[in-house]
Amino acid sequence: MCLIPIFSQIEGTAAVSLSLADLQELGLTDGTLMTVEASVYEPLSGKTLSGSSQTPVESTDYQITFMDINSKSYREGQKYTCYVSYS
């Protein structure tokens, strides 16, 4: 397993972009599972919420984009639905 810290700390939102060449350099090829992990610290409550997800690496001619209609807030213990578009 290879850990790539993208951000040590962000304020608000951040975009992460990895090219197919970056993934291949890390040994992540078609069908390999890539794990994405994130932690969010909420200073008012002092809680840190963490989450992770796995997705297979696919080399396609599609671009996937998170849509602006996504909620900007996450509530602990509630379902969160994310909308994406592809082109």
N, C-alpha and C positions, 0 to 999 in steps of 0.2 A: 504494500500500500504506500502511496506517495501522497504526502500532505502539502498542499499549496496554499499558504496564507495569502489571500487576496487583499484584505484590509485588516489592519490591526484595530482601527476604530473609525467609525463614520458618524456623521451627524445627519439625521434625516434618512435619505435614500441613497442608494448607490447602484451603478450598473456594472456588471462583470461580463467581460467578453473574452472568450478563448477561441482561437482559430483552430481549424482542423490540424494544422501543422503543430500547434502547441500541444494538442491532445496526443498526436502521434509521437511527438518527442518524449512524452511521458509514458509511452507504451500503451496508451488507451486507443484501441482500434475498434472497428465495427463489432458490436455485440458485447464489448467489455462493459461491465457495470461501473458507472461513475457515481460516487457519493458526494452530495452537496450538504454541508452542515452550516448552520448559522445560530448565533446566540444574540439575544437582545436584552440589554440591561435597562430596567425601568427604574430611574432614580427615586421617584416618589414612593414606590412601595419597597424598593430595595431588592426586587426580585429579578433574577435572570432567567429568561425563557429560552430554551434551546429546541431546535428541530433539525431533522435531517431527512433526506430523501435520496433514493437511488434511481438512476435512469440509465438505460443502455446508450452507449455512444453510437450514433448513426451518422454516416457520411452521406448527406443528401444535398440537393440543391435548394432546400427550403430554409427560410429564415423565420425563426420563432420569436415573437415579440410579446411582452406582457402588455395588455391593453390598459388604457387610462381609466377604465371603469372599475378596476380592482380597488377594493377597500384599502385605505392607507393605514388602517388600524387592525391590530390583532388582539383578540380577547382570549385570555387563558381559559381553556376548557370548552370553548365554542368551536364549531366547525368553521373553516376558512376556505372559501372557494376562490380560485384564481382563474382568470380568463386570459387566454393567449390567442394570438392570431398568427397565421403562417402565410408566407408568400414565396 
